[in-house]
C-alpha cells in the first residue's frame, strides 16, 4: 500500500487523502480484472482444445489414445497442485506465485503451439496444467486479501462470471481460430493466443496486484504434498481413463483410501505440533468451511457431467457438428454468468439459503431439459433446450461463486491460498467424478442409434445428476438449520 501524500508534516490534506483512497479502491478492481483475465485464460484451455482435436490428429498423426491425453494431461496436472500452490502463495507471496504461474503458462502455451509431435504436445499440456493449477489458488487468496464483506461477494461473483464465460467461449473461440488459420496453423493459434494475453497480464500484475503480508518462511511439507498429490492423481486418472479401461480402475479405490488416511494422519500430527503442515487441519474446525468443501464435492459432479453428456447427445444422437454442439450449450453458460454476477451482490445478506435456491433451480432446469429432449423435434432441439439450459445456468451461477465466498468467509486471509487450494481440489475431484460416473451411466443406457436412444440415455444421466444435486442441497439445508440453532442458542 502506497503512502498518502501530505500537505503538512502533521496534517494530511483531506482532498489529496480522498483522491489517494479513491485511487486505491480503483486499483483493487483493476487487480480483480487482472486475476479474472488469468483465470479466464486457464479455463479457456480446458475446452478450447476439444474442437481442435481433428486438426491436431491430421497434423501430428496422433492416435485416439494420444488425443485423449492431450485433453486429459491438462485436466490431470491442473488438479494436482492447487493445495501446494496455495501454500506457496501464502508463504512466499501470492503476487509472486501468480506471476510465476502466468509466465510458465504463456511459455508452455508457446511450446504447445510449436510442438512438432503428439508426444511433445502432451508434455506441453501437462506443464500447462501445472501452471494453471499454480495460478488459481492465488486468485482466490488475492480476493480474500483485497476485499471484505459484501464487496468480497461481488468479487467472487465476477469470478463466477469469468468461469461461465470461459466455459461458453472455449469451443467458439477454438472454432474461430481454426477457421482463421486453417487446418495446419489454426490448432497452433489455439495455444499461441495465450502468449500475448499472458504478457499483458504479467505487466498489469506487476503494477496492480498487492503484495502479500509476510508470514515468514515455513518448512514445506514435501511428504504431505506427495501423499495428497498421489491420491488426487489416482482419482483423476480413474475418471479420465474410465471409458478406456473400464472396471479395472475400481482397483484404485484402495490406494486412494490408504493415501488419504496417511495424509490425514501426517497432517494431524503436524497440526498438533505446529510443525508447518501442508493443510492446517484447524481449518476444518470451521463448520462453514467444511460444509462448503463437502457441498462442492457433491455439486461439481452434476455441473460437469450433465453438460458433457448433453454434448454427446447433440453430436452422436442428433449428428450436430462440434461447433453447433457448443452453440447448443451456450444458454447454460450465459445463465451461469448472469446469475453469478447477480448472486455475488446478495450472498452476504442471504447466505446459504441462496445456495439451496441455486441447487433447486438447477434441478428444475435439469428435469425440464430431460423432458424436452425426449419430445422436441430433432431439428429444433437446440432452440427447445435453450430455456431449460438457461434455467440450469441460473441455478449453477447461484451455487458455485456464493459457495466459494461463504466457504472462505471465516478463513484467515493469511492462509487464504491454502484454504482456496483445498476447495479447488475438491472441485476438480468432483468434476472428474461427474464426468466418469454420469458419462458411464449415459453410455450404459444407450441401447441403439438415433435421437430416441440418446434421449433415453440423457434421461438416465439426469437421474444420477439429480442424486448429486439432491445430496448437495441436503448439505445446504443442514447448514441453514445448524446456523439457526447456533443463533437461537447464543
TIVEX-529270 format. One line per 5 residues: number of its first residue (from 1); their letters; for each residue x, y, z of C-alpha. Coordinates in steps of 0.05 Angstrom, whole numbers, plus 5000, padded with zeros to 4 digits. Layout:
BEGIN
NUM> a> X/Y/Z ~ ...
! end
This chain:
BEGIN
1> xxxxx> 5000/5000/5000 ~ 5030/5067/4979 ~ 5035/5123/5029 ~ 4986/5181/5024 ~ 5017/5249/5006
6> xxxxx> 5015/5302/5060 ~ 5008/5377/5051 ~ 5037/5389/5120 ~ 5083/5345/5164 ~ 5028/5337/5216
11> xxxxx> 4963/5347/5179 ~ 4945/5309/5115 ~ 4908/5346/5061 ~ 4836/5319/5061 ~ 4828/5327/4986
16> xxxxx> 4892/5290/4970 ~ 4876/5236/5020 ~ 4807/5225/4989 ~ 4839/5222/4920 ~ 4890/5171/4943
21> xxxxx> 4835/5128/4975 ~ 4795/5131/4910 ~ 4856/5110/4870 ~ 4870/5052/4918 ~ 4797/5029/4912
26> xxxxx> 4801/5033/4836 ~ 4866/4994/4836 ~ 4833/4937/4874 ~ 4781/4927/4820 ~ 4833/4932/4765
31> xxxxx> 4872/4879/4803 ~ 4809/4836/4804 ~ 4804/4844/4728 ~ 4876/4821/4721 ~ 4862/4760/4764
36> xxxxx> 4799/4743/4724 ~ 4837/4750/4659 ~ 4888/4698/4681 ~ 4833/4652/4706 ~ 4796/4660/4640
41> xxxxx> 4858/4640/4602 ~ 4867/4576/4642 ~ 4793/4557/4637 ~ 4791/4571/4563 ~ 4845/4519/4552
46> xxxxx> 4802/4465/4585 ~ 4750/4467/4529 ~ 4783/4504/4471 ~ 4826/4444/4453 ~ 4766/4398/4442
51> xxxxx> 4747/4428/4376 ~ 4820/4428/4353 ~ 4830/4353/4362 ~ 4814/4333/4289 ~ 4864/4384/4263
56> xxxxx> 4916/4362/4314 ~ 4906/4289/4293 ~ 4916/4306/4220 ~ 4978/4349/4233 ~ 5014/4305/4284
61> xxxxx> 4985/4237/4265 ~ 4962/4229/4338 ~ 4922/4166/4352 ~ 4859/4163/4396 ~ 4898/4149/4460
66> xxxxx> 4945/4208/4447 ~ 4886/4254/4432 ~ 4855/4233/4498 ~ 4919/4251/4535 ~ 4924/4318/4500
71> xxxxx> 4859/4335/4536 ~ 4867/4293/4599 ~ 4940/4312/4612 ~ 4918/4384/4624 ~ 4860/4363/4668
76> xxxxx> 4902/4315/4709 ~ 4960/4362/4723 ~ 4914/4421/4734 ~ 4882/4385/4792 ~ 4946/4361/4825
81> xxxxx> 4977/4425/4850 ~ 4924/4475/4879 ~ 4937/4458/4952 ~ 5013/4462/4946 ~ 5007/4524/4902
86> xxxxx> 4962/4557/4953 ~ 5012/4543/5009 ~ 5070/4571/4967 ~ 5029/4634/4955 ~ 5013/4642/5029
91> xxxxx> 5086/4634/5048 ~ 5123/4669/4991 ~ 5074/4719/4964 ~ 5012/4710/4921 ~ 5033/4764/4872
96> xxxxx> 5100/4729/4860 ~ 5069/4660/4851 ~ 5014/4689/4806 ~ 5067/4719/4761 ~ 5107/4654/4761
101> xxxxx> 5044/4615/4742 ~ 5024/4663/4686 ~ 5095/4665/4658 ~ 5102/4590/4656 ~ 5032/4584/4627
106> xxxxx> 5050/4630/4570 ~ 5116/4594/4557 ~ 5084/4525/4557 ~ 5028/4550/4512 ~ 5082/4572/4462
111> xxxxx> 5114/4503/4469 ~ 5047/4470/4454 ~ 5037/4515/4393 ~ 5106/4496/4366 ~ 5100/4422/4383
116> xxxxx> 5126/4380/4324 ~ 5097/4315/4351 ~ 5039/4289/4393 ~ 5087/4269/4448 ~ 5115/4339/4455
121> xxxxx> 5045/4368/4454 ~ 5023/4321/4511 ~ 5084/4342/4553 ~ 5069/4415/4540 ~ 4996/4405/4560
126> xxxxx> 5017/4372/4626 ~ 5063/4432/4641 ~ 5007/4479/4621 ~ 4961/4445/4671 ~ 5012/4452/4727
131> xxxxx> 5019/4526/4711 ~ 4944/4535/4711 ~ 4938/4500/4778 ~ 4991/4547/4805 ~ 4951/4608/4785
136> xxxxx> 4882/4593/4811 ~ 4894/4589/4886 ~ 4929/4656/4883 ~ 4867/4687/4853 ~ 4821/4665/4910
141> xxxxx> 4874/4685/4961 ~ 4882/4754/4930 ~ 4807/4765/4931 ~ 4805/4749/5005 ~ 4863/4795/5016
146> xxxxx> 4835/4854/4977 ~ 4760/4850/4993 ~ 4716/4841/5054 ~ 4642/4835/5068 ~ 4593/4850/5011
151> xxxxx> 4650/4871/4965 ~ 4681/4802/4971 ~ 4615/4771/4949 ~ 4614/4817/4888 ~ 4687/4799/4873
156> xxxxx> 4672/4724/4875 ~ 4611/4739/4832 ~ 4657/4768/4780 ~ 4699/4706/4786 ~ 4637/4663/4773
161> xxxxx> 4621/4705/4712 ~ 4691/4691/4687 ~ 4681/4616/4697 ~ 4615/4618/4658 ~ 4645/4658/4600
166> xxxxx> 4707/4615/4598 ~ 4664/4553/4593 ~ 4619/4582/4539 ~ 4671/4615/4495 ~ 4723/4559/4493
171> xxxxx> 4693/4519/4435 ~ 4671/4582/4399 ~ 4740/4615/4403 ~ 4773/4550/4383 ~ 4728/4542/4322
176> xxxxx> 4740/4614/4301 ~ 4817/4608/4307 ~ 4817/4543/4267 ~ 4774/4576/4213 ~ 4822/4635/4213
181> xxxxx> 4887/4596/4209 ~ 4865/4535/4171 ~ 4875/4462/4189 ~ 4951/4467/4197 ~ 4961/4535/4232
186> xxxxx> 4892/4541/4265 ~ 4903/4490/4320 ~ 4971/4523/4336 ~ 4936/4591/4343 ~ 4892/4559/4397
191> xxxxx> 4955/4556/4440 ~ 4993/4617/4414 ~ 4935/4663/4434 ~ 4955/4653/4507 ~ 5023/4685/4496
196> xxxxx> 5003/4758/4484 ~ 4948/4753/4536 ~ 4998/4725/4586 ~ 5049/4780/4573 ~ 4995/4834/4584
201> xxxxx> 4971/4800/4648 ~ 5042/4798/4675 ~ 5054/4872/4662 ~ 4988/4891/4695 ~ 5001/4844/4754
206> xxxxx> 5067/4879/4769 ~ 5030/4946/4770 ~ 4965/4930/4806 ~ 4969/4866/4847 ~ 4982/4878/4921
211> xxxxx> 5038/4846/4959 ~ 5020/4790/5008 ~ 5035/4807/5080 ~ 5096/4766/5101 ~ 5083/4707/5146
216> xxxxx> 5156/4684/5146 ~ 5184/4624/5111 ~ 5158/4556/5131 ~ 5185/4486/5121 ~ 5150/4457/5060
221> xxxxx> 5113/4392/5075 ~ 5141/4352/5016 ~ 5115/4284/5041 ~ 5046/4312/5053 ~ 5046/4342/4983
226> xxxxx> 5066/4275/4952 ~ 5012/4237/4991 ~ 4956/4285/4973 ~ 4981/4292/4901 ~ 4984/4217/4892
231> xxxxx> 4914/4207/4919 ~ 4887/4263/4875 ~ 4922/4234/4814 ~ 4891/4165/4826 ~ 4821/4195/4829
236> xxxxx> 4831/4238/4768 ~ 4866/4183/4729 ~ 4809/4135/4744 ~ 4759/4187/4719 ~ 4793/4206/4654
241> xxxxx> 4811/4135/4636 ~ 4747/4101/4658 ~ 4717/4095/4588 ~ 4780/4063/4561 ~ 4799/4018/4619
246> xxxxx> 4730/4002/4648 ~ 4724/3964/4714 ~ 4799/3956/4729 ~ 4801/4029/4752 ~ 4760/4008/4812
251> xxxxx> 4824/3976/4838 ~ 4849/4047/4851 ~ 4798/4056/4908 ~ 4843/4020/4959 ~ 4906/4061/4943
256> xxxxx> 4865/4126/4946 ~ 4837/4107/5015 ~ 4906/4088/5041 ~ 4940/4151/5014 ~ 4886/4196/5043
261> xxxxx> 4889/4161/5111 ~ 4965/4170/5113 ~ 4958/4243/5092 ~ 4906/4257/5145 ~ 4948/4223/5199
266> xxxxx> 5010/4263/5179 ~ 4974/4330/5175 ~ 4941/4318/5243 ~ 5008/4305/5275 ~ 5040/4366/5243
271> xxxxx> 4980/4409/5261 ~ 4982/4388/5334 ~ 5057/4401/5338 ~ 5051/4467/5298 ~ 5103/4439/5250
276> xxxxx> 5082/4472/5185 ~ 5031/4423/5156 ~ 5012/4428/5083 ~ 4940/4435/5105 ~ 4927/4461/5175
281> xxxxx> 4870/4416/5198 ~ 4845/4471/5244 ~ 4812/4499/5181 ~ 4761/4442/5186 ~ 4740/4464/5256
286> xxxxx> 4702/4519/5220 ~ 4636/4486/5202 ~ 4622/4535/5146 ~ 4688/4515/5113 ~ 4677/4440/5120
291> xxxxx> 4605/4445/5095 ~ 4628/4485/5035 ~ 4681/4434/5017 ~ 4632/4376/5021 ~ 4579/4415/4982
296> xxxxx> 4629/4429/4926 ~ 4650/4356/4923 ~ 4577/4336/4915 ~ 4553/4391/4868 ~ 4610/4393/4818
301> xxxxx> 4597/4323/4791 ~ 4529/4349/4767 ~ 4556/4413/4736 ~ 4609/4374/4699 ~ 4573/4310/4680
306> xxxxx> 4507/4336/4651 ~ 4537/4387/4601 ~ 4586/4332/4579 ~ 4531/4281/4562 ~ 4489/4336/4531
311> xxxxx> 4546/4350/4482 ~ 4547/4275/4467 ~ 4472/4276/4457 ~ 4478/4334/4407 ~ 4536/4304/4368
316> xxxxx> 4523/4229/4369 ~ 4448/4229/4377 ~ 4429/4287/4333 ~ 4490/4289/4287 ~ 4509/4361/4302
321> xxxxx> 4580/4388/4290 ~ 4625/4405/4349 ~ 4613/4480/4337 ~ 4538/4470/4332 ~ 4540/4430/4396
326> xxxxx> 4579/4486/4430 ~ 4526/4535/4409 ~ 4474/4487/4438 ~ 4502/4492/4509 ~ 4516/4567/4506
331> xxxxx> 4450/4582/4541 ~ 4475/4545/4603 ~ 4540/4585/4606 ~ 4504/4651/4594 ~ 4454/4636/4650
336> xxxxx> 4512/4617/4696 ~ 4550/4681/4681 ~ 4489/4726/4692 ~ 4469/4691/4756 ~ 4540/4690/4785
341> xxxxx> 4547/4765/4778 ~ 4478/4779/4808 ~ 4483/4729/4865 ~ 4550/4760/4885 ~ 4512/4822/4907
346> xxxxx> 4466/4783/4953 ~ 4508/4727/4981 ~ 4529/4763/5044 ~ 4456/4780/5060 ~ 4423/4714/5041
351> xxxxx> 4478/4665/5058 ~ 4466/4590/5050 ~ 4392/4597/5030 ~ 4417/4628/4965 ~ 4456/4564/4950
356> xxxxx> 4396/4520/4965 ~ 4355/4562/4917 ~ 4410/4553/4866 ~ 4414/4477/4872 ~ 4338/4472/4869
361> xxxxx> 4335/4516/4807 ~ 4388/4473/4774 ~ 4348/4411/4789 ~ 4284/4441/4759 ~ 4322/4460/4696
366> xxxxx> 4353/4391/4691 ~ 4286/4356/4696 ~ 4256/4403/4643 ~ 4316/4391/4598 ~ 4307/4315/4601
371> xxxxx> 4233/4320/4586 ~ 4243/4368/4528 ~ 4299/4325/4498 ~ 4252/4266/4493 ~ 4195/4305/4460
376> xxxxx> 4226/4361/4418 ~ 4237/4350/4343 ~ 4310/4338/4327 ~ 4316/4398/4281 ~ 4291/4445/4335
381> xxxxx> 4328/4413/4394 ~ 4378/4469/4405 ~ 4324/4522/4408 ~ 4277/4480/4450 ~ 4331/4464/4501
386> xxxxx> 4356/4535/4507 ~ 4303/4552/4561 ~ 4317/4493/4608 ~ 4392/4502/4599 ~ 4387/4576/4616
391> xxxxx> 4349/4558/4679 ~ 4403/4507/4697 ~ 4456/4560/4686 ~ 4419/4609/4732 ~ 4419/4556/4786
396> xxxxx> 4492/4539/4776 ~ 4514/4612/4780 ~ 4478/4618/4846 ~ 4517/4559/4874 ~ 4590/4560/4853
401> xxxxx> 4611/4631/4868 ~ 4568/4641/4931 ~ 4592/4574/4959 ~ 4664/4596/4947 ~ 4651/4663/4982
406> xxxxx> 4615/4631/5042 ~ 4665/4574/5048 ~ 4723/4622/5054 ~ 4686/4677/5092 ~ 4712/4657/5161
411> xxxxx> 4781/4636/5138 ~ 4840/4679/5160 ~ 4866/4713/5096 ~ 4937/4694/5118 ~ 4921/4622/5098
416> xxxxx> 4872/4641/5044 ~ 4913/4610/4988 ~ 4918/4542/5022 ~ 4844/4543/5040 ~ 4825/4561/4969
421> xxxxx> 4871/4507/4942 ~ 4835/4453/4983 ~ 4768/4479/4957 ~ 4793/4478/4885 ~ 4820/4407/4894
426> xxxxx> 4751/4386/4918 ~ 4720/4419/4857 ~ 4769/4386/4809 ~ 4757/4317/4840 ~ 4682/4329/4836
431> xxxxx> 4688/4348/4763 ~ 4726/4284/4748 ~ 4677/4241/4786 ~ 4618/4272/4750 ~ 4648/4262/4681
436> xxxxx> 4665/4189/4698 ~ 4601/4168/4734 ~ 4549/4207/4695 ~ 4585/4192/4630 ~ 4586/4117/4646
441> xxxxx> 4512/4117/4662 ~ 4498/4153/4596 ~ 4536/4104/4553 ~ 4507/4044/4590 ~ 4436/4070/4576
446> xxxxx> 4448/4079/4501 ~ 4413/4019/4470 ~ 4416/4037/4397 ~ 4427/4094/4349 ~ 4386/4157/4336
451> xxxxx> 4358/4212/4378 ~ 4308/4170/4416 ~ 4361/4123/4444 ~ 4407/4181/4463 ~ 4348/4219/4492
456> xxxxx> 4333/4159/4537 ~ 4407/4158/4558 ~ 4404/4232/4573 ~ 4345/4219/4619 ~ 4383/4165/4656
461> xxxxx> 4443/4211/4664 ~ 4396/4265/4691 ~ 4371/4218/4746 ~ 4442/4207/4770 ~ 4455/4282/4765
466> xxxxx> 4394/4296/4809 ~ 4422/4248/4862 ~ 4486/4290/4866 ~ 4446/4355/4867 ~ 4399/4328/4920
471> xxxxx> 4457/4310/4965 ~ 4488/4379/4956 ~ 4420/4411/4972 ~ 4416/4369/5035 ~ 4483/4395/5058
476> xxxxx> 4460/4466/5045 ~ 4395/4455/5084 ~ 4432/4423/5142 ~ 4480/4482/5145 ~ 4420/4530/5148
481> xxxxx> 4388/4491/5205 ~ 4454/4487/5242 ~ 4466/4562/5236 ~ 4396/4578/5261 ~ 4404/4531/5320
486> xxxxx> 4470/4563/5337 ~ 4439/4632/5333 ~ 4380/4612/5375 ~ 4426/4583/5429 ~ 4471/4644/5430
! end
